[in-house]
Amino acid sequence: MAANEVTRTELTALEKSLCEALDPLASALRARATELPEDQMWRADPVDVSLTVLAGWKVVDSAVARLTERAARTAGSYGASYEQLGAAWGMTRQGARKKWPDAVSRPAAAAEAGAVELFGGTAELFREPSSGGWLWRGRGADGVHGAADGSPACGTKEEAAAYAGVFLKDHSGGPSDPDGRP
């Protein structure tokens, strides 16, 4: 049994507790609808009584949806991914993203990050968390990995892209003409 599955006994206990919790709400709804004393308000057409209970469950359903949204946002604020939210809810990552579109926030640095593709290689541009400056790491077409290790962070994304471009040119895998083309 998976960790998030419930046993039949647990489910039965939950349903009993929910029905007990619904009783005061359904009674209040029924009393307002019938204006009868509490001891007589359930003595009515079974359809009317059932519809009152259904209306009560609608209120519970809305409350559960709000609490579910809050739980998803809380998990997302602590770093849970849409994949994890989906697994907890029994759905795909895409389903979780659709159900709770604002639950997981991407850090600003990730949203600003970029990539450079030149001379057959690629480099990733990203912010350094401690300084807020820009760094790069990449792989040239010749398979050599490089990064701005040990260098001070660049002041702008464009400056980091320029350094990454020089690295990619130097590791293009073949001779370059004077214009920098392989």
Rosetta constraint file for C-alpha pairs under 8 A:
AtomPair CA 1 CA 5 HARMONIC 6.44 0.50
AtomPair CA 4 CA 88 HARMONIC 7.16 0.50
AtomPair CA 6 CA 10 HARMONIC 5.97 0.50
AtomPair CA 6 CA 11 HARMONIC 6.37 0.50
AtomPair CA 7 CA 11 HARMONIC 6.21 0.50
AtomPair CA 8 CA 12 HARMONIC 6.10 0.50
AtomPair CA 9 CA 13 HARMONIC 6.24 0.50
AtomPair CA 10 CA 14 HARMONIC 6.14 0.50
AtomPair CA 11 CA 15 HARMONIC 6.15 0.50
AtomPair CA 12 CA 16 HARMONIC 6.19 0.50
AtomPair CA 13 CA 17 HARMONIC 6.20 0.50
AtomPair CA 14 CA 18 HARMONIC 6.14 0.50
AtomPair CA 15 CA 19 HARMONIC 6.17 0.50
AtomPair CA 16 CA 20 HARMONIC 6.24 0.50
AtomPair CA 17 CA 21 HARMONIC 6.10 0.50
AtomPair CA 18 CA 22 HARMONIC 6.07 0.50
AtomPair CA 19 CA 23 HARMONIC 6.37 0.50
AtomPair CA 20 CA 24 HARMONIC 7.98 0.50
AtomPair CA 21 CA 25 HARMONIC 7.71 0.50
AtomPair CA 22 CA 26 HARMONIC 6.02 0.50
AtomPair CA 22 CA 56 HARMONIC 6.75 0.50
AtomPair CA 22 CA 57 HARMONIC 7.38 0.50
AtomPair CA 22 CA 60 HARMONIC 7.83 0.50
AtomPair CA 23 CA 27 HARMONIC 5.97 0.50
AtomPair CA 24 CA 28 HARMONIC 6.15 0.50
AtomPair CA 25 CA 29 HARMONIC 6.21 0.50
AtomPair CA 25 CA 56 HARMONIC 6.25 0.50
AtomPair CA 26 CA 30 HARMONIC 5.99 0.50
AtomPair CA 26 CA 52 HARMONIC 6.28 0.50
AtomPair CA 26 CA 53 HARMONIC 5.63 0.50
AtomPair CA 26 CA 55 HARMONIC 7.71 0.50
AtomPair CA 26 CA 56 HARMONIC 5.24 0.50
AtomPair CA 27 CA 31 HARMONIC 5.97 0.50
AtomPair CA 27 CA 38 HARMONIC 7.55 0.50
AtomPair CA 28 CA 32 HARMONIC 6.26 0.50
AtomPair CA 29 CA 33 HARMONIC 6.22 0.50
AtomPair CA 29 CA 52 HARMONIC 6.73 0.50
AtomPair CA 29 CA 56 HARMONIC 7.32 0.50
AtomPair CA 30 CA 34 HARMONIC 6.04 0.50
AtomPair CA 30 CA 35 HARMONIC 7.96 0.50
AtomPair CA 30 CA 41 HARMONIC 6.61 0.50
AtomPair CA 30 CA 42 HARMONIC 7.70 0.50
AtomPair CA 30 CA 49 HARMONIC 7.67 0.50
AtomPair CA 30 CA 52 HARMONIC 6.06 0.50
AtomPair CA 31 CA 35 HARMONIC 5.23 0.50
AtomPair CA 31 CA 36 HARMONIC 5.97 0.50
AtomPair CA 31 CA 37 HARMONIC 7.14 0.50
AtomPair CA 31 CA 38 HARMONIC 6.64 0.50
AtomPair CA 31 CA 41 HARMONIC 6.30 0.50
AtomPair CA 34 CA 41 HARMONIC 6.63 0.50
AtomPair CA 35 CA 41 HARMONIC 7.82 0.50
AtomPair CA 36 CA 40 HARMONIC 6.19 0.50
AtomPair CA 36 CA 41 HARMONIC 5.24 0.50
AtomPair CA 37 CA 41 HARMONIC 6.06 0.50
AtomPair CA 38 CA 42 HARMONIC 7.71 0.50
AtomPair CA 42 CA 49 HARMONIC 6.50 0.50
AtomPair CA 44 CA 48 HARMONIC 6.82 0.50
AtomPair CA 44 CA 49 HARMONIC 6.60 0.50
AtomPair CA 45 CA 49 HARMONIC 6.46 0.50
AtomPair CA 46 CA 50 HARMONIC 5.95 0.50
AtomPair CA 47 CA 51 HARMONIC 6.09 0.50
AtomPair CA 48 CA 52 HARMONIC 6.28 0.50
AtomPair CA 49 CA 53 HARMONIC 6.43 0.50
AtomPair CA 50 CA 54 HARMONIC 6.15 0.50
AtomPair CA 51 CA 55 HARMONIC 6.11 0.50
AtomPair CA 52 CA 56 HARMONIC 6.31 0.50
AtomPair CA 53 CA 57 HARMONIC 6.35 0.50
AtomPair CA 54 CA 58 HARMONIC 6.32 0.50
AtomPair CA 55 CA 59 HARMONIC 6.63 0.50
AtomPair CA 56 CA 60 HARMONIC 6.45 0.50
AtomPair CA 57 CA 61 HARMONIC 5.92 0.50
AtomPair CA 58 CA 62 HARMONIC 6.25 0.50
AtomPair CA 59 CA 63 HARMONIC 6.29 0.50
AtomPair CA 60 CA 64 HARMONIC 6.08 0.50
AtomPair CA 61 CA 65 HARMONIC 6.19 0.50
AtomPair CA 62 CA 66 HARMONIC 6.35 0.50
AtomPair CA 63 CA 67 HARMONIC 6.18 0.50
AtomPair CA 64 CA 68 HARMONIC 5.87 0.50
AtomPair CA 65 CA 69 HARMONIC 6.14 0.50
AtomPair CA 66 CA 70 HARMONIC 6.23 0.50
AtomPair CA 67 CA 71 HARMONIC 6.14 0.50
AtomPair CA 68 CA 72 HARMONIC 6.17 0.50
AtomPair CA 69 CA 73 HARMONIC 6.14 0.50
AtomPair CA 69 CA 100 HARMONIC 6.68 0.50
AtomPair CA 69 CA 103 HARMONIC 7.75 0.50
AtomPair CA 70 CA 74 HARMONIC 6.04 0.50
AtomPair CA 71 CA 75 HARMONIC 6.14 0.50
AtomPair CA 72 CA 76 HARMONIC 6.08 0.50
AtomPair CA 72 CA 85 HARMONIC 6.82 0.50
AtomPair CA 72 CA 100 HARMONIC 7.11 0.50
AtomPair CA 72 CA 103 HARMONIC 5.80 0.50
AtomPair CA 73 CA 77 HARMONIC 6.00 0.50
AtomPair CA 73 CA 100 HARMONIC 7.80 0.50
AtomPair CA 73 CA 102 HARMONIC 7.30 0.50
AtomPair CA 73 CA 103 HARMONIC 4.17 0.50
AtomPair CA 73 CA 104 HARMONIC 6.76 0.50
AtomPair CA 74 CA 78 HARMONIC 6.44 0.50
AtomPair CA 74 CA 103 HARMONIC 7.58 0.50
AtomPair CA 75 CA 79 HARMONIC 6.55 0.50
AtomPair CA 75 CA 80 HARMONIC 5.36 0.50
AtomPair CA 75 CA 85 HARMONIC 7.79 0.50
AtomPair CA 75 CA 103 HARMONIC 7.80 0.50
AtomPair CA 76 CA 80 HARMONIC 4.57 0.50
AtomPair CA 76 CA 81 HARMONIC 6.44 0.50
AtomPair CA 76 CA 82 HARMONIC 7.93 0.50
AtomPair CA 76 CA 103 HARMONIC 5.28 0.50
AtomPair CA 76 CA 104 HARMONIC 4.48 0.50
AtomPair CA 76 CA 105 HARMONIC 7.01 0.50
AtomPair CA 77 CA 103 HARMONIC 7.36 0.50
AtomPair CA 77 CA 104 HARMONIC 6.62 0.50
AtomPair CA 77 CA 105 HARMONIC 7.27 0.50
AtomPair CA 79 CA 104 HARMONIC 7.48 0.50
AtomPair CA 80 CA 84 HARMONIC 6.06 0.50
AtomPair CA 80 CA 85 HARMONIC 6.83 0.50
AtomPair CA 80 CA 104 HARMONIC 7.11 0.50
AtomPair CA 81 CA 85 HARMONIC 6.32 0.50
AtomPair CA 81 CA 104 HARMONIC 6.44 0.50
AtomPair CA 82 CA 86 HARMONIC 5.93 0.50
AtomPair CA 82 CA 93 HARMONIC 5.06 0.50
AtomPair CA 82 CA 94 HARMONIC 7.45 0.50
AtomPair CA 82 CA 96 HARMONIC 5.79 0.50
AtomPair CA 82 CA 97 HARMONIC 5.94 0.50
AtomPair CA 82 CA 104 HARMONIC 6.77 0.50
AtomPair CA 83 CA 87 HARMONIC 6.19 0.50
AtomPair CA 83 CA 92 HARMONIC 6.73 0.50
AtomPair CA 83 CA 93 HARMONIC 4.26 0.50
AtomPair CA 83 CA 94 HARMONIC 7.91 0.50
AtomPair CA 83 CA 96 HARMONIC 7.44 0.50
AtomPair CA 84 CA 88 HARMONIC 6.23 0.50
AtomPair CA 84 CA 93 HARMONIC 7.48 0.50
AtomPair CA 85 CA 89 HARMONIC 6.26 0.50
AtomPair CA 85 CA 93 HARMONIC 7.30 0.50
AtomPair CA 85 CA 96 HARMONIC 6.20 0.50
AtomPair CA 86 CA 90 HARMONIC 5.78 0.50
AtomPair CA 86 CA 91 HARMONIC 4.63 0.50
AtomPair CA 86 CA 92 HARMONIC 5.05 0.50
AtomPair CA 86 CA 93 HARMONIC 5.07 0.50
AtomPair CA 86 CA 94 HARMONIC 7.83 0.50
AtomPair CA 86 CA 95 HARMONIC 6.73 0.50
AtomPair CA 86 CA 96 HARMONIC 4.86 0.50
AtomPair CA 87 CA 91 HARMONIC 5.90 0.50
AtomPair CA 87 CA 92 HARMONIC 6.79 0.50
AtomPair CA 87 CA 93 HARMONIC 7.62 0.50
AtomPair CA 89 CA 96 HARMONIC 7.88 0.50
AtomPair CA 91 CA 95 HARMONIC 5.87 0.50
AtomPair CA 91 CA 96 HARMONIC 6.63 0.50
AtomPair CA 92 CA 96 HARMONIC 6.30 0.50
AtomPair CA 93 CA 97 HARMONIC 6.24 0.50
AtomPair CA 94 CA 98 HARMONIC 6.22 0.50
AtomPair CA 95 CA 99 HARMONIC 6.07 0.50
AtomPair CA 96 CA 100 HARMONIC 5.89 0.50
AtomPair CA 96 CA 101 HARMONIC 7.62 0.50
AtomPair CA 97 CA 101 HARMONIC 4.89 0.50
AtomPair CA 97 CA 102 HARMONIC 7.86 0.50
AtomPair CA 97 CA 103 HARMONIC 7.84 0.50
AtomPair CA 106 CA 110 HARMONIC 6.37 0.50
AtomPair CA 106 CA 111 HARMONIC 6.46 0.50
AtomPair CA 107 CA 111 HARMONIC 6.44 0.50
AtomPair CA 108 CA 112 HARMONIC 6.20 0.50
AtomPair CA 109 CA 113 HARMONIC 5.93 0.50
AtomPair CA 109 CA 126 HARMONIC 6.64 0.50
AtomPair CA 109 CA 127 HARMONIC 5.66 0.50
AtomPair CA 110 CA 126 HARMONIC 7.23 0.50
AtomPair CA 112 CA 126 HARMONIC 7.54 0.50
AtomPair CA 113 CA 124 HARMONIC 7.51 0.50
AtomPair CA 113 CA 125 HARMONIC 5.52 0.50
AtomPair CA 113 CA 126 HARMONIC 4.82 0.50
AtomPair CA 113 CA 127 HARMONIC 7.12 0.50
AtomPair CA 114 CA 124 HARMONIC 6.01 0.50
AtomPair CA 114 CA 125 HARMONIC 5.00 0.50
AtomPair CA 114 CA 126 HARMONIC 6.80 0.50
AtomPair CA 115 CA 122 HARMONIC 6.98 0.50
AtomPair CA 115 CA 123 HARMONIC 5.56 0.50
AtomPair CA 115 CA 124 HARMONIC 4.46 0.50
AtomPair CA 115 CA 125 HARMONIC 5.57 0.50
AtomPair CA 116 CA 122 HARMONIC 5.55 0.50
AtomPair CA 116 CA 123 HARMONIC 5.08 0.50
AtomPair CA 116 CA 124 HARMONIC 6.44 0.50
AtomPair CA 116 CA 125 HARMONIC 7.57 0.50
AtomPair CA 116 CA 161 HARMONIC 6.67 0.50
AtomPair CA 116 CA 164 HARMONIC 7.41 0.50
AtomPair CA 116 CA 165 HARMONIC 7.26 0.50
AtomPair CA 117 CA 121 HARMONIC 5.74 0.50
AtomPair CA 117 CA 122 HARMONIC 4.43 0.50
AtomPair CA 117 CA 123 HARMONIC 6.54 0.50
AtomPair CA 118 CA 122 HARMONIC 6.41 0.50
AtomPair CA 118 CA 165 HARMONIC 6.72 0.50
AtomPair CA 118 CA 168 HARMONIC 6.31 0.50
AtomPair CA 118 CA 169 HARMONIC 7.24 0.50
AtomPair CA 119 CA 140 HARMONIC 7.78 0.50
AtomPair CA 119 CA 141 HARMONIC 6.82 0.50
AtomPair CA 119 CA 168 HARMONIC 6.20 0.50
AtomPair CA 119 CA 169 HARMONIC 5.87 0.50
AtomPair CA 119 CA 172 HARMONIC 5.20 0.50
AtomPair CA 119 CA 181 HARMONIC 7.54 0.50
AtomPair CA 119 CA 182 HARMONIC 6.82 0.50
AtomPair CA 120 CA 140 HARMONIC 6.87 0.50
AtomPair CA 120 CA 141 HARMONIC 4.80 0.50
AtomPair CA 120 CA 168 HARMONIC 7.81 0.50
AtomPair CA 120 CA 172 HARMONIC 6.23 0.50
AtomPair CA 121 CA 138 HARMONIC 7.47 0.50
AtomPair CA 121 CA 139 HARMONIC 5.66 0.50
AtomPair CA 121 CA 140 HARMONIC 4.27 0.50
AtomPair CA 121 CA 141 HARMONIC 4.48 0.50
AtomPair CA 121 CA 142 HARMONIC 7.99 0.50
AtomPair CA 121 CA 168 HARMONIC 5.86 0.50
AtomPair CA 121 CA 171 HARMONIC 7.87 0.50
AtomPair CA 121 CA 172 HARMONIC 6.87 0.50
AtomPair CA 122 CA 138 HARMONIC 5.53 0.50
AtomPair CA 122 CA 139 HARMONIC 5.65 0.50
AtomPair CA 122 CA 140 HARMONIC 6.49 0.50
AtomPair CA 122 CA 141 HARMONIC 7.97 0.50
AtomPair CA 122 CA 168 HARMONIC 7.20 0.50
AtomPair CA 123 CA 136 HARMONIC 6.43 0.50
AtomPair CA 123 CA 137 HARMONIC 5.40 0.50
AtomPair CA 123 CA 138 HARMONIC 3.72 0.50
AtomPair CA 123 CA 139 HARMONIC 6.30 0.50
AtomPair CA 123 CA 164 HARMONIC 6.27 0.50
AtomPair CA 123 CA 168 HARMONIC 7.76 0.50
AtomPair CA 124 CA 136 HARMONIC 5.45 0.50
AtomPair CA 124 CA 137 HARMONIC 5.44 0.50
AtomPair CA 124 CA 138 HARMONIC 5.96 0.50
AtomPair CA 125 CA 134 HARMONIC 6.89 0.50
AtomPair CA 125 CA 135 HARMONIC 5.87 0.50
AtomPair CA 125 CA 136 HARMONIC 4.52 0.50
AtomPair CA 125 CA 137 HARMONIC 6.91 0.50
AtomPair CA 125 CA 157 HARMONIC 7.07 0.50
AtomPair CA 125 CA 160 HARMONIC 6.86 0.50
AtomPair CA 125 CA 161 HARMONIC 6.85 0.50
AtomPair CA 126 CA 134 HARMONIC 5.64 0.50
AtomPair CA 126 CA 135 HARMONIC 5.51 0.50
AtomPair CA 126 CA 136 HARMONIC 6.21 0.50
AtomPair CA 126 CA 157 HARMONIC 7.85 0.50
AtomPair CA 127 CA 132 HARMONIC 5.54 0.50
AtomPair CA 127 CA 133 HARMONIC 5.49 0.50
AtomPair CA 127 CA 134 HARMONIC 4.49 0.50
AtomPair CA 127 CA 135 HARMONIC 6.07 0.50
AtomPair CA 128 CA 132 HARMONIC 5.09 0.50
AtomPair CA 128 CA 133 HARMONIC 5.44 0.50
AtomPair CA 128 CA 134 HARMONIC 5.93 0.50
AtomPair CA 128 CA 135 HARMONIC 6.46 0.50
AtomPair CA 128 CA 153 HARMONIC 7.19 0.50
AtomPair CA 129 CA 133 HARMONIC 7.87 0.50
AtomPair CA 131 CA 153 HARMONIC 7.59 0.50
AtomPair CA 133 CA 153 HARMONIC 4.83 0.50
AtomPair CA 133 CA 154 HARMONIC 5.39 0.50
AtomPair CA 133 CA 155 HARMONIC 5.38 0.50
AtomPair CA 133 CA 156 HARMONIC 6.91 0.50
AtomPair CA 134 CA 153 HARMONIC 5.23 0.50
AtomPair CA 134 CA 154 HARMONIC 4.83 0.50
AtomPair CA 134 CA 155 HARMONIC 6.26 0.50
AtomPair CA 134 CA 156 HARMONIC 6.04 0.50
AtomPair CA 134 CA 157 HARMONIC 5.63 0.50
AtomPair CA 134 CA 159 HARMONIC 7.99 0.50
AtomPair CA 134 CA 160 HARMONIC 5.90 0.50
AtomPair CA 135 CA 147 HARMONIC 7.72 0.50
AtomPair CA 135 CA 148 HARMONIC 5.84 0.50
AtomPair CA 135 CA 153 HARMONIC 5.57 0.50
AtomPair CA 135 CA 154 HARMONIC 6.37 0.50
AtomPair CA 135 CA 157 HARMONIC 7.96 0.50
AtomPair CA 135 CA 160 HARMONIC 5.74 0.50
AtomPair CA 136 CA 147 HARMONIC 5.60 0.50
AtomPair CA 136 CA 148 HARMONIC 5.63 0.50
AtomPair CA 136 CA 160 HARMONIC 6.15 0.50
AtomPair CA 136 CA 161 HARMONIC 7.33 0.50
AtomPair CA 136 CA 163 HARMONIC 8.00 0.50
AtomPair CA 136 CA 164 HARMONIC 6.27 0.50
AtomPair CA 137 CA 145 HARMONIC 7.55 0.50
AtomPair CA 137 CA 146 HARMONIC 5.64 0.50
AtomPair CA 137 CA 147 HARMONIC 3.93 0.50
AtomPair CA 137 CA 148 HARMONIC 6.41 0.50
AtomPair CA 137 CA 164 HARMONIC 7.32 0.50
AtomPair CA 138 CA 145 HARMONIC 5.72 0.50
AtomPair CA 138 CA 146 HARMONIC 5.37 0.50
AtomPair CA 138 CA 147 HARMONIC 6.17 0.50
AtomPair CA 138 CA 164 HARMONIC 7.28 0.50
AtomPair CA 138 CA 168 HARMONIC 7.79 0.50
AtomPair CA 139 CA 143 HARMONIC 5.94 0.50
AtomPair CA 139 CA 144 HARMONIC 5.52 0.50
AtomPair CA 139 CA 145 HARMONIC 4.35 0.50
AtomPair CA 139 CA 146 HARMONIC 6.17 0.50
AtomPair CA 139 CA 168 HARMONIC 7.30 0.50
AtomPair CA 140 CA 144 HARMONIC 5.34 0.50
AtomPair CA 140 CA 145 HARMONIC 6.43 0.50
AtomPair CA 140 CA 146 HARMONIC 7.84 0.50
AtomPair CA 140 CA 167 HARMONIC 7.34 0.50
AtomPair CA 140 CA 168 HARMONIC 5.08 0.50
AtomPair CA 140 CA 169 HARMONIC 7.83 0.50
AtomPair CA 140 CA 170 HARMONIC 7.98 0.50
AtomPair CA 140 CA 171 HARMONIC 4.83 0.50
AtomPair CA 140 CA 172 HARMONIC 5.84 0.50
AtomPair CA 140 CA 173 HARMONIC 7.58 0.50
AtomPair CA 141 CA 168 HARMONIC 7.38 0.50
AtomPair CA 141 CA 171 HARMONIC 6.06 0.50
AtomPair CA 141 CA 172 HARMONIC 4.85 0.50
AtomPair CA 141 CA 173 HARMONIC 5.50 0.50
AtomPair CA 142 CA 171 HARMONIC 5.67 0.50
AtomPair CA 142 CA 172 HARMONIC 5.92 0.50
AtomPair CA 142 CA 173 HARMONIC 4.45 0.50
AtomPair CA 143 CA 171 HARMONIC 7.89 0.50
AtomPair CA 144 CA 171 HARMONIC 6.84 0.50
AtomPair CA 146 CA 167 HARMONIC 7.36 0.50
AtomPair CA 147 CA 164 HARMONIC 7.92 0.50
AtomPair CA 148 CA 152 HARMONIC 7.86 0.50
AtomPair CA 148 CA 153 HARMONIC 7.72 0.50
AtomPair CA 153 CA 160 HARMONIC 7.98 0.50
AtomPair CA 154 CA 159 HARMONIC 6.01 0.50
AtomPair CA 154 CA 160 HARMONIC 5.65 0.50
AtomPair CA 155 CA 159 HARMONIC 6.90 0.50
AtomPair CA 155 CA 160 HARMONIC 7.97 0.50
AtomPair CA 156 CA 160 HARMONIC 6.57 0.50
AtomPair CA 157 CA 161 HARMONIC 6.18 0.50
AtomPair CA 158 CA 162 HARMONIC 6.22 0.50
AtomPair CA 159 CA 163 HARMONIC 6.51 0.50
AtomPair CA 160 CA 164 HARMONIC 6.17 0.50
AtomPair CA 161 CA 165 HARMONIC 5.97 0.50
AtomPair CA 162 CA 166 HARMONIC 6.36 0.50
AtomPair CA 163 CA 167 HARMONIC 6.43 0.50
AtomPair CA 164 CA 168 HARMONIC 6.17 0.50
AtomPair CA 165 CA 169 HARMONIC 6.08 0.50
AtomPair CA 166 CA 170 HARMONIC 6.15 0.50
AtomPair CA 167 CA 171 HARMONIC 6.22 0.50
AtomPair CA 168 CA 172 HARMONIC 5.88 0.50
AtomPair CA 169 CA 180 HARMONIC 7.14 0.50
AtomPair CA 172 CA 182 HARMONIC 7.03 0.50
AtomPair CA 174 CA 182 HARMONIC 6.33 0.50
AtomPair CA 175 CA 182 HARMONIC 6.00 0.50
AtomPair CA 176 CA 180 HARMONIC 5.54 0.50
AtomPair CA 176 CA 181 HARMONIC 5.37 0.50
AtomPair CA 176 CA 182 HARMONIC 4.29 0.50
AtomPair CA 177 CA 181 HARMONIC 5.59 0.50
AtomPair CA 177 CA 182 HARMONIC 6.36 0.50
